[in-house]
């Protein structure tokens, strides 16, 4: 008992630390902050139209035409993305086979390249067609807008590792 009387400060510090640890444990395990809800497809669609209207200055008629082109592009791209995904799945399923020759690998990789080429050409033509919607004074803004989109496409929405060299 004399030990506790002599070390009240240590007991107080230990108690505070124990309570703080329990509180932090509760916060990180049981009290996770809620993530904001993901916008619906309709909300994403509306935000995309508003963004291009704001950044490029499209009028309502141009926005309707843009929306039509965009919808058509998404319909056209969906099967191409499915084919690309299937080609990649087929390619990587070769891992489970013994002694796959280079010619087989090259054949499967070529199919992936062909699908990617179709996607890129389709996207190129799409960008040309939305640029044609613009008046001459809007074209520089549309060029800038397209550059932003292309940068996101190329960087895969920023999920690719950085190309910056690390300083060691």
N, C-alpha and C positions, 0 to 999 in steps of 0.2 A: 504494500500500500504506500509505503514511503517513496517508492520509485515513481509512482504516478504523481504524488504531491511535488516531488522535486523536478519533474519534467512536464509540467502543465503546458509550457510553451510548445514542446515537441508534440504532445498529444493534440493540442489545438491545431497546429500546422498539419499533422497527419489527418485529422478529421476533415479539415477544409479540403485538402487534396483528394481524399476519398470521395467526398461529396461532389467535387468538381469532376472527377473521373466518371462517376456514375452519371452525372448530368450530361457530359460529353458523349458517353456511351449511348445513353437514351437518345440524344439528338441525332447521332449518326446512324443508329440502327433502326429506331422506331419512328422518328419524326423527320422523315425525308421530305424536303420541300417538293411541292407539287410542280410538275413541269407544265408549262402553258400548253393548252390544247393545240394540236396541229390543225392548221386551217383546212377546211374542206376543199374538195376539188373545185367546186363552184367559186369559193372565195379566192383560191389560187388563180383561177381563170380571170376573175374580175380584177385582181391585183395586177396581173400581167398586162391586161388591156389598159388599165389606168397608168401603169408605169410607162408604157410606150407612148401613150397620149401625152403624158406630162413631159417626158424627156425629149421627144421628137416634135411634139406640137401637132399631132394629128387631129383633124377635125372629126366630127361624128361619122361622116360618110367614109372617111379613110379608116377610121377605127373599126367600122363594120366590115369593110373589105379585109382589113388586117385580121380580124377575128375569124373570118371565113377561111382565109389562107392558112392561118395557124391551126384551125380545127382540121382542115384537110391534111396538113403536114403531119399532125399527130396521128391521124388515121393511117396515113401512108407509112409512117415510121414504125408503128407498132409491130407489124409482121416482120419488118426488117430486123428489129431488135430481137424478136423471138428467134429468127433464123440465125442471127449472130450468136445468141446465147446457146442454141442447139449445136452450132458448129464448134464452139469452144468446149462444150460439154463432151462432144464426140472426141475432140482432140485430146483433152485431158483424161478421158477414159482409157486412152492407150497406155497410160501408166501401169495399168493392171495386167498388161500383156507382156510376155517375155519376148525379147529379141525383135523389137519393132525396128524396121529399117528406116534409114534416113529418107528414102523416097516416099514412104508412107507418111512420115512426119511432115515432110514438105508438102505433100498432097493435102493433108488436113489443114496445115497452116495456110496454104494458098486459098482454101475455101473460106477461112476466117478473113483473110485479106480481101477477098472479093466482096464479102458481105460488108466489111468496114468501108470499102470503096463505094459501094452502093449507098450506104448511109451518108457518107461525106458528100457525094455528088448530089444526092437529094437535098441535103441541107444547104449546099451551095446554091442550087437553083431556087430553093425557098427564100434564101436571103436576097437573091437577085429580084425575085418577084415582090418581096415586101419593100425593097428599095424603089421599085418602079411605081409604087403607090404614092411616093412622096413628091412634093413640089420641089423645085430646084433649091429653094432656101432651106428646105427640111433635110435634104440629102446629107449634108455634113453631120447633122445631129444623128441621122439614122446610121451613118457610117460609124460614128462613135458608139452608138447603142449596139450595133452588130459586133464591133470589136470587143465590147464587154461580154457579150454572149459567147463569142468564139473563145475568149480567154477562159471562161468558165467551163466550156466544153472540153477544151484542151487540158485544163488542169484537173478535170474530173471533179469539179466542185470543191477544189481545195483539199481533197483527201489524199493527194499524191505527196510523197515526201519532198521536202524542199531541195532545190538544186544548190542552195548556198553551201559554200565550204565552211566546215567547222574550224574555228581557231583553237588550236591545241597548244 
